């Protein structure tokens, strides 16, 4: 995002104040330090060829008078300290919501097992695509060959169903968590950017940057550089804080979900072994062949 976005604020009205603040938010949310530094437009150099009277500095808004750089730094430090407290509350809330979600997953787990039992007790068209082409060879297979197939390829196919189901749920949980995190962190930084005195300050320097060709007041230049330096410092600190939190989230991926998934993996393996033994004992392949013949007789 080009750094001259603030030049869009040509008129002193509320709508343009909001526009200026929104573009400031975009800078915080998406710029990197290198982009910021490389695209900062510098005022014309102070050369010996300039021979005109120095114009006066643009007047500060009354709300900015008396606010030193030290005071502004302290305001930032207080704000980032409060955000740390809010982050802990946010993280705990997310974990609690994940727990509620896991409670609901118990019913989904039972439904999944019922689905698997129905799927593998009966013929379905997907069986036509398995690599061994078992059903087309069914008339020539004996009981031992069916048993061998079910304990190898059949088992692998059931395990694939399980992995797909658990991965779908894990992806949903991850996407939801990321969306909540992005929404939260973006809302937080906007609260800082929209602080009254910062809005006034951004508006002031927007006007100043528009007047570079006419105003080269030395005090203005010094204050402008202080403002740029402070924005850069805040951006670097904020990006660093965000990266640390995202690393924490990755390294502390929901322990409750991991435990639930591992527990269900054990339960699924036990169910699968029991189901395969029952399938073989009841010679379920006869049902498969019968249902397949009926399916193609209607086609």
Secondary structure, DSSP 4 states (H G I P E B T S, - for coil): --GGGGGG--S-SHHHHHHHHHHHHHHHHH--HHHHHHHPPPPPP--TT--SPPPPPPPPPGGGTT--HHHHHHHHHHHHHHHHHHHHHHHHHHHHHHHHHHHHHHHHHHHHHHHHHHHHHS--GGGGGSTT-GGGGGGG--HHHHHHHIIIIIHHHHHHHHHHHHHHHHHHHHHHHHHHHHHHHHHHHHHHHT-HHHHHHHHHHHHHHHTTTT---HHHHHHHHHHHHHHHHHHHHHHHHHHHHHHHHHHT--HHHHHHHHHHHHHHHHHHHHHHHHHHHTTTHHHHHHHHHHHHHH-
